[in-house]
Amino acid sequence: MNISEAVAERIVGLCIERNITVNKLSTMSGVTQSTVNDIVNHRAKNIGIITIKKLCDGLDMTITEFFDTDTFRNLVQEMY
C-alpha cells in the first residue's frame, strides 16, 4: 500500500465511523467534491498536506490523530 492509498482508506474509514458520506465531508471541510472523490477513488496521487489538514478540520480531528494508525506506521518508503 502506498501513502495515497492509505490516505484514501483512512478517509473512507473515518466517514463510515462517523456515518457521513464523502460528499458530506467535502461540505464540512471546504474541499471540493471532485478532489475528495479523486482521493478516495485513487485518482489523486499527490495529496497535499493542506488538503489533508482541511479534511481533518472537517472531521474535527488533528493531523496527528489522522496519521496515528498502524497503517501509516507500517508504510514502507516509496522509491520513484
C-alpha positions, 0 to 999 in steps of 0.5 A: 500500500502506498501513502495515497492509498492509505490516505484514501482508506483512512478517509473512507474509514473515518466517514463510515465511523462517523456515518457521513458520506464523502460528499458530506465531508467535502461540505464540512471541510471546504474541499471540493467534491471532485478532489475528495472523490479523486482521493478516495477513488485513487485518482489523486496521487499527490495529496497535499498536506493542506488538503489533508489538514482541511479534511481533518478540520472537517472531521474535527480531528488533528493531523496527528490523530489522522496519521496515528494508525498502524497503517501509516506506521507500517508504510514502507518508503516509496522509491520513484 
